């Protein structure tokens, strides 16, 4: 998209903590009787990408910062580095899913 994009700190705060807080909150809500359709309200929807992807890359550029790439193979770990190898995002965010071998059909 061509929205405001994310800084390096935004990537850490928004993507790096979703798995911890969002998943826990979602599971607690389900245990309390919440409907599964509420998944997007807890930030867990983003992590559903790992149902089909081995690796997720988030390329993001905020007007006030350099372009960064957040990369994760799930499992709670991720890396963030300045994105110099990919095409420049003028502003906004691009998500790339590297599909699992059994999901390429």
Buried (B, 14 or more C-beta within 10 A) or exposed (E): EEEBBBBBEBBBEBBBEBBEEBBEBBEEBBEEEBEEEEBEEBBBBBBEBBEEBEBBBBBBBBEEBEBBBBBBEBEEEBEBEEBEEEEEBEBBBBBBBEEEEEEEE
